């Protein structure tokens, strides 16, 4: 039997020790990184639940929030994770069934805020340790926590939501109304990245891109497994920089590369036109940061063209920024008048009054609305109606009388939660009821779609025709006189 010498053993021991140390250190580093990630995500969850408890329009108990959070997390684990019926958990075999029942029991526990956070942390740790989806046990804490926050916020009301950092970034772009890019709207159609719309005069338009074009590559990166957000991020960028798109179009035998220079793209929220009889027409698509200034410029241009009356189209306008709606109202309502007021759960009120730029307090005005007119659109409509400043034509509005506040979180995500109810100058809440027009006209063609173009089919748009007739006959003022024509006397609940 051969005996190993000390010279042979020592290097072997050193190599074994080194290898063991590397493995141990790697495992330790991975654990520390995982613990750090979990700590960060739990901190985001704690921040989110604190924001909801402090700012939400109604008092919400910790149990309800934890319940919603665990339901949201469970829903991300398995499509059968339906929290509504406990007997469904019996259908989930083995460890999954045990885990689901354990989580269900945790969600039903009666807890306070501190206990709720501890309970959620335990539920998160349990999921990470035991759950396996499609044979993969590595579930990111971020994904679980984000699903939990979505579940928690989604349980509050239909208008409160959680936004990932990517979604929050996109929301800010929408609110600003401008970005560095090429002017295309993308979507995934038939599992392929597709151009669904583009803006006239933009780099994409000039380069010859058309609706329906498929984008195979962006900057030589295949779009096959690319998410929509990743595609948007790749396409957008600083003005004057270049982006390369590999395009395929129906009828082509092969793809074509297009190198396009990015520009500052502005999404106009206001479009205008002149109609017959010196009637002006302005459509507000949504209320963005620049909406009030765009509206003022459009109306000024119409007046210079000889327009003597105006139709303001708010149909299918989902709302947007409250201050933009107030600024538009300020152009028609004398300075210092109440436009809207909000009230939070403690009863504290905040009033929004018209500014000093009321240049059009006497121009005859008709407002078009429908069930798609919501939020900021209803704020503007309600103020113009209560002050007898316009005739309202169309169908009842959506009925969204709640104010959402966007609260950024530490990791770049954000909550959009309902923090108050808003009321028209007369103290009317439109929540769930909407605003009833002075003249109800149920049928409307509305607007034909076209890239960057507003096409009004005047003869077929019955609502528009009614508005024009009211202005031509001079009866729009009578329509807005459902209440006394005297100065508005707002109730004591709104003016303190």
Secondary structure, 3 states (H helix, E strand, C coil): CCCCCHHHHHHHHHHHHHHHHHHHHHHHHHHHHHHHHHHHHHHHHHHHHHHHHHHCCCCCCHHHHHHHHHHHHHHHHCCCCCCCCHHHHHHCCHHHHHHHHHHHHHHCCCCCHHHHHHHHHHHHHHHHHHCCECCECCCCHHHHHHHHHHHHHHCCCCCCEEECHHHHHHHHHHHHCEEEECCEEEEEECCEEEEEEECCCCHHHHCCCCCCCEEEEECCEECCCCCHHHHHHHHCCCCCCEEEEEEECCCCCCCEEEEEECEEEECCCEEEEEECCCEEEEEECCECCCHHHHHHHHHHHHHHCCCCEEEEECCCCCCECHHHHHHHHCCCCCCCCEEEEEECCCCCEEEEECCCCCCCCCCEEEEEECCCCCCHHHHHHHHHHHCCCCEEEECCCCCCCEEEEEEECCCCCEEEEEEEEEEECCCCCCCCCCCCCCEECCCCCCEECCCCCCEECCCCCHHHHHHHHHHHHCCHHHHCCCCCCCCCCCCCCCCC
